[in-house]
Amino acid sequence: MHQAKKPAFRLIGITDDSALSRDGQQLDTLLANGLDYLYWRNLSDEMPLPPVATVYQDRCLVAASSPESVRSPFRWHLKEKDRQRLFAVDGLVSEKPFSTSIHHLSEWLDMAGRVEMVFYSPLLPSISKPGYGPAVSLKTVACQVAAMREQHPNLPLLIGLGGITAQTVAQVQQAGFDGAALMGTLWKVPDPLAALQEVRAAVYP
């Protein structure tokens, strides 16, 4: 009997305020070499959308308070504070967001049928924000994730965020997450591509 193929573990890059994470050529290189999605946080009047090649645009999540600010094929990411405002009243959301962010795992259940992907943080001590870390252990989170999946089979993809490196990404995968978001791991080093390849090697040894 053939063993069922494991679903792909997704790797998502999140931009920070560095010039490196706003470089279109660098972003194209990462998306061409194993980065599944890019979450564009560098919103500005000069550069509201990521400067990536057309072929990669449908793999870019753009944070905005409304879908009108996100041109297709870019995907709409709804930040937590905007989601809490829009989802509080039925009918305020004219279009389904692709993704959103949560800081309490229980909120994952509420996102079923409302988004395709959920970022949960902080999972591990942050690289980008020293001193910022989780309130519970990854082992505890893994037990919670398993229990929620058993009771609710059609939940959005769950992406771990915060402190994930090549040394810890396998633990995140084993904890039941569908993917990992990388920010400091990519942009706090001279060579983001080498950092991505190191993470991928840990996920797909």
C-alpha positions in Angstrom: 0.0 0.0 0.0 1.3 3.4 -0.9 1.8 5.9 1.9 -0.2 9.1 1.6 2.0 12.0 0.5 2.5 14.6 3.1 1.1 18.0 2.3 3.8 20.5 1.3 5.1 22.6 4.2 4.9 26.2 3.1 7.6 28.8 3.6 6.5 32.5 3.6 8.8 35.4 3.6 7.7 38.6 5.5 9.3 41.9 4.6 10.7 44.2 7.3 12.0 47.8 7.0 15.3 46.9 5.5 16.2 47.9 1.9 17.1 44.3 1.2 13.5 43.2 1.7 12.3 45.8 -0.7 14.6 44.9 -3.5 12.6 43.4 -6.4 15.5 41.3 -7.8 16.1 39.8 -4.4 12.4 39.0 -3.9 12.2 37.4 -7.4 15.2 35.3 -6.6 13.6 34.0 -3.4 10.3 33.3 -5.0 12.0 31.4 -7.8 14.0 29.3 -5.4 11.6 27.9 -2.9 9.8 30.7 -1.2 6.1 29.8 -1.5 4.6 33.2 -0.6 5.8 36.7 0.2 3.9 38.8 2.8 4.5 42.5 1.9 4.4 44.7 5.0 6.3 47.7 3.5 3.3 49.8 2.7 4.1 53.3 1.4 2.8 55.7 -1.2 5.9 55.2 -3.2 5.8 51.4 -3.1 2.3 50.1 -2.1 2.7 46.8 -3.9 5.8 44.5 -4.0 8.1 45.1 -7.0 8.1 41.5 -8.2 7.9 40.0 -11.6 4.3 39.4 -12.9 4.7 35.6 -12.7 5.1 35.9 -8.9 2.4 38.4 -8.1 -0.3 35.9 -7.2 2.1 34.6 -4.5 2.3 37.9 -2.8 0.1 38.8 0.2 -0.4 42.6 0.6 -1.6 44.0 3.9 -4.4 46.5 3.5 -7.5 47.6 5.4 -9.8 46.9 2.4 -9.6 44.8 -0.8 -9.8 47.9 -3.0 -6.1 48.7 -2.1 -4.9 45.3 -3.4 -4.8 45.0 -7.2 -5.3 41.5 -8.6 -3.5 39.1 -8.8 -1.9 40.2 -5.5 -3.7 38.6 -2.5 -5.3 40.6 0.3 -3.9 40.1 3.8 -6.1 41.6 6.6 -4.2 42.7 9.6 -5.6 41.7 13.0 -6.8 45.1 14.1 -8.6 45.7 10.8 -10.1 42.2 10.9 -11.5 42.8 14.4 -13.2 45.9 13.1 -14.5 44.5 9.8 -15.6 41.1 11.1 -17.4 42.6 14.1 -20.3 43.6 11.8 -21.7 41.2 9.2 -21.6 42.6 5.6 -18.7 45.0 6.1 -16.3 42.6 4.3 -17.2 42.7 0.6 -14.5 40.2 -0.4 -12.9 37.3 1.4 -9.3 38.0 2.5 -6.7 35.5 1.6 -4.9 35.6 5.0 -4.9 37.2 8.4 -2.9 37.2 11.6 -3.8 36.0 15.1 -2.1 36.0 18.5 -4.5 33.6 20.3 -4.7 30.1 18.9 -8.5 29.9 19.7 -9.1 32.6 17.1 -8.0 30.1 14.4 -11.3 28.3 14.8 -13.2 31.6 14.1 -11.4 32.0 10.8 -12.7 28.7 9.3 -14.4 29.6 6.0 -13.4 33.2 6.3 -9.7 33.1 5.1 -7.4 30.6 3.5 -4.3 31.2 5.7 -3.7 32.3 9.3 -0.4 33.5 10.7 0.0 32.7 14.4 2.6 34.4 16.5 4.7 34.6 18.6 5.7 30.9 18.3 9.3 31.2 19.5 11.5 34.1 20.8 11.5 36.7 18.1 14.6 37.5 16.0 13.4 40.9 14.8 11.9 42.0 18.2 14.4 41.1 21.0 12.5 40.3 24.2 9.3 39.4 22.4 8.3 35.8 22.7 5.5 33.2 23.4 3.5 32.8 26.6 3.4 29.0 26.2 5.8 26.4 25.0 5.8 25.0 21.5 5.0 21.6 23.0 1.8 23.1 24.5 0.9 24.7 21.2 1.4 21.4 19.4 -1.1 19.7 21.7 -3.6 22.5 21.2 -3.2 22.4 17.4 -3.7 18.6 17.3 -6.9 18.9 19.5 -8.3 21.6 17.3 -7.6 19.8 14.1 -9.3 16.7 15.5 -12.5 18.6 16.3 -12.5 20.9 13.2 -11.2 19.3 10.0 -11.7 22.3 7.6 -9.5 25.0 9.2 -7.4 27.5 7.3 -3.7 26.8 6.8 -1.8 27.6 10.0 1.5 29.4 9.6 3.9 29.7 12.5 5.6 33.1 12.9 8.3 34.3 15.3 11.8 33.1 15.8 11.8 30.4 13.2 15.2 29.4 11.9 16.8 26.5 10.1 17.5 25.0 13.6 13.8 25.3 14.7 11.7 24.9 11.6 11.5 21.1 11.8 10.0 21.5 15.3 7.4 23.8 13.9 6.6 21.3 11.2 6.3 18.5 13.8 4.0 20.7 15.9 1.4 20.4 13.2 1.8 23.7 11.4 1.2 24.0 7.7 4.1 26.3 7.2 6.5 28.8 8.7 6.9 32.5 8.2 10.5 33.9 8.0 11.4 37.5 8.6 14.6 38.0 10.7 16.0 34.7 9.4 15.9 36.2 5.9 16.8 39.8 6.4 19.2 39.8 9.3 21.8 38.0 7.2 24.0 39.1 4.2 22.6 36.3 1.9 18.8 35.7 2.2 18.9 33.0 -0.5 21.4 31.0 1.4 19.3 31.4 4.5 16.2 30.2 2.7 18.0 27.2 1.3 19.2 26.3 4.7 15.7 26.4 6.1 14.4 24.3 3.1 17.1 21.7 3.7 15.8 21.3 7.3 12.2 20.9 6.0 13.1 18.6 3.1 16.2 16.7 4.2 
